[in-house]
Amino acid sequence: MTEKQTYRSFQCLTQRKNTKNYGKTLAASVKRLGAYLVDFQDCFQNRTKKFFDKAESYAHGVFISNHRNIERICEDQSDLDYYQMQHFITHSNWNERKVIDRSAIQVSKSLPKRKLTGLIIDETGTVKKGDKSVGVSWQYCGNVGKLANSQVAVMSCLSNDDFASMTDARLFLPEGWCDDKYRCDKADIPQDLRMFKTKTEIAYDIVEHHNEIGIDFDFVGGDGLYGNDPELARKINELGYVYMFDIHKDQHVFIEEPILEVPESKLGKGRKPSLVKPDKQSIRVDKYCDTLNKGDWTEIKVRKTTKGTLKALFHFAKVFIWNRTTNTIEPRLLVIKKQKTKNEEEIKYSFTNANLEQYTPKALAYMQGQRFFVEHCIKECKQVLGLDQFQTRKWTAWQHQVALNIMTACFILKEKLFCFEDLPLLSAWDVKAWICFKFFQQLSDDDMIDRMFVRHVKRQADINRAFIKEGFANVSK
């Protein structure tokens, strides 16, 4: 996609005299939702029963209810029986993995292939009360940025350019849960899933599963939790994929390739050394960054955003790390991004197995920046689709609700893409508001479209201000 075509996303709306295109494009949204859900019909059945009507009602409830738990969804749809819906979520044996996989495949097929497609991994936490909800424990919760009584899940999204959607979610079970048979029995956790796995091991399971079911992606991304695990990087490299993982600033690297050897013993000082050590001194990446001069940095325009063009200074360097698990020296490309924010300078460090012969600096900068979209997808799933509003305790209930949430998120992505030419600023909240409106229709179509149009005009005005600062005289062109 050319620079001019990319900029079409930010066409000016303030000069439009009517909203006809909005109405025409959105008119059949509910019909498209119905047709989309029918594609999943065979996922909600077993040999003796069919549950599709409940799945359809739950998906509608995600759009029309302010609180996305079973009780509120049933209150907002008078024809639903609470106990039947509770059974559908908690006890019925439809295959949630089939729903998630089909959603992931649809996301993969729907995403425009404008740039490299990333499979981005991140974890998310939900604060809980009590100790009955499956997986709940006193653990670090990123949602509040500290230790809290919470559930934590490892999630993934597929992203390409400005479009992304969730494709998998797996609950993290702390060791205390895996070692407690009583709690596992009460939560109905399957026997074969009670083995403790670290978050990086779960992340690799997600990557491997996407590969097995034929999902197309060009690289794997993640934050420092995943970047500081050399075994995860090694296994992804063996799968044949590029990775771009953030790392912590205290990560040690070697500027020159060291040799691992047993050091010579010092006469008269202790026992003879038996463990290998590198023959060169390592350096922290933040200390290495401090040694760089102005000429060591390259300014790169990463992408256009609603706040203007995202640009930053980048530095690339081939470095080496000591993988203590395998006792080997492994090469890495160190990517450092330095970006000015309102109050300070933000520096991000990443490791990748890509190289500058295969990828341009701009492509590497793009890959590093795509981690934003998994955070954005999780935020949408929570704030718009109620991912953090579950009030169930059992393993199956959590899995079922997450699967339905991912399925609904995929529909929102498809709506954004379908409506993009006429409504480039269509958001997940807009789609939810429109679907909810069409179900209850207390306003006329024109009134509802006018409300959405006003929101888009305000968004566009913010975009215009950002780009005018960069020197665009008329952003409507």
Rosetta blueprint (number, residue, H / E / L):
1 M L
2 T L
3 E H
4 K H
5 Q H
6 T H
7 Y H
8 R H
9 S H
10 F H
11 Q L
12 C L
13 L L
14 T L
15 Q L
16 R L
17 K L
18 N L
19 T L
20 K H
21 N H
22 Y H
23 G H
24 K H
25 T H
26 L H
27 A L
28 A L
29 S H
30 V H
31 K H
32 R H
33 L H
34 G H
35 A H
36 Y H
37 L H
38 V H
39 D L
40 F L
41 Q H
42 D H
43 C H
44 F L
45 Q E
46 N L
47 R L
48 T L
49 K L
50 K E
51 F L
52 F H
53 D H
54 K H
55 A H
56 E H
57 S H
58 Y H
59 A H
60 H H
61 G H
62 V H
63 F H
64 I H
65 S L
66 N L
67 H L
68 R L
69 N L
70 I H
71 E H
72 R H
73 I H
74 C H
75 E H
76 D H
77 Q L
78 S L
79 D L
80 L L
81 D L
82 Y H
83 Y H
84 Q H
85 M H
86 Q H
87 H H
88 F H
89 I H
90 T H
91 H L
92 S L
93 N L
94 W L
95 N L
96 E H
97 R H
98 K H
99 V H
100 I H
101 D H
102 R H
103 S H
104 A H
105 I H
106 Q H
107 V H
108 S H
109 K H
110 S H
111 L L
112 P L
113 K L
114 R L
115 K L
116 L L
117 T L
118 G E
119 L E
120 I E
121 I E
122 D E
123 E E
124 T E
125 G E
126 T E
127 V E
128 K L
129 K L
130 G L
131 D L
132 K L
133 S L
134 V L
135 G L
136 V L
137 S E
138 W E
139 Q E
140 Y E
141 C E
142 G L
143 N L
144 V L
145 G L
146 K E
147 L E
148 A E
149 N E
150 S E
151 Q E
152 V E
153 A E
154 V E
155 M E
156 S E
157 C E
158 L E
159 S E
160 N E
161 D L
162 D L
163 F E
164 A E
165 S E
166 M E
167 T E
168 D E
169 A E
170 R E
171 L E
172 F L
173 L L
174 P L
175 E H
176 G H
177 W H
178 C H
179 D L
180 D L
181 K H
182 Y H
183 R H
184 C H
185 D H
186 K H
187 A L
188 D L
189 I L
190 P L
191 Q H
192 D H
193 L H
194 R L
195 M L
196 F L
197 K L
198 T L
199 K H
200 T H
201 E H
202 I H
203 A H
204 Y H
205 D H
206 I H
207 V H
208 E H
209 H H
210 H H
211 N H
212 E H
213 I L
214 G L
215 I L
216 D L
217 F L
218 D L
219 F E
220 V E
221 G E
222 G E
223 D L
224 G H
225 L H
226 Y H
227 G H
228 N L
229 D L
230 P H
231 E H
232 L H
233 A H
234 R H
235 K H
236 I H
237 N H
238 E H
239 L H
240 G L
241 Y L
242 V E
243 Y E
244 M E
245 F E
246 D E
247 I E
248 H L
249 K L
250 D L
251 Q L
252 H E
253 V E
254 F E
255 I L
256 E L
257 E L
258 P L
259 I L
260 L E
261 E E
262 V L
263 P L
264 E L
265 S L
266 K L
267 L L
268 G L
269 K L
270 G L
271 R L
272 K L
273 P L
274 S L
275 L L
276 V L
277 K E
278 P E
279 D L
280 K L
281 Q L
282 S L
283 I E
284 R E
285 V H
286 D H
287 K H
288 Y H
289 C H
290 D H
291 T L
292 L L
293 N L
294 K H
295 G H
296 D H
297 W L
298 T E
299 E E
300 I E
301 K E
302 V E
303 R E
304 K E
305 T E
306 T L
307 K L
308 G E
309 T E
310 L E
311 K E
312 A E
313 L E
314 F E
315 H E
316 F E
317 A E
318 K E
319 V E
320 F E
321 I E
322 W E
323 N E
324 R L
325 T L
326 T L
327 N L
328 T E
329 I E
330 E E
331 P E
332 R E
333 L E
334 L E
335 V E
336 I E
337 K E
338 K E
339 Q E
340 K E
341 T L
342 K L
343 N L
344 E L
345 E E
346 E E
347 I E
348 K E
349 Y E
350 S E
351 F E
352 T E
353 N L
354 A L
355 N L
356 L L
357 E L
358 Q L
359 Y L
360 T L
361 P H
362 K H
363 A H
364 L H
365 A H
366 Y H
367 M H
368 Q H
369 G H
370 Q L
371 R H
372 F H
373 F H
374 V H
375 E H
376 H H
377 C H
378 I H
379 K H
380 E H
381 C H
382 K H
383 Q H
384 V L
385 L L
386 G L
387 L L
388 D L
389 Q L
390 F L
391 Q L
392 T L
393 R L
394 K L
395 W H
396 T H
397 A H
398 W H
399 Q H
400 H H
401 Q H
402 V H
403 A H
404 L H
405 N H
406 I H
407 M H
408 T H
409 A H
410 C H
411 F H
412 I H
413 L H
414 K H
415 E H
416 K H
417 L H
418 F H
419 C L
420 F L
421 E L
422 D L
423 L L
424 P L
425 L L
426 L L
427 S L
428 A H
429 W H
430 D H
431 V H
432 K H
433 A H
434 W H
435 I H
436 C H
437 F H
438 K H
439 F H
440 F H
441 Q L
442 Q L
443 L L
444 S L
445 D H
446 D H
447 D H
448 M H
449 I H
450 D H
451 R H
452 M H
453 F H
454 V H
455 R H
456 H H
457 V H
458 K H
459 R H
460 Q H
461 A H
462 D H
463 I H
464 N H
465 R H
466 A H
467 F H
468 I H
469 K H
470 E L
471 G L
472 F L
473 A L
474 N L
475 V L
476 S L
477 K L
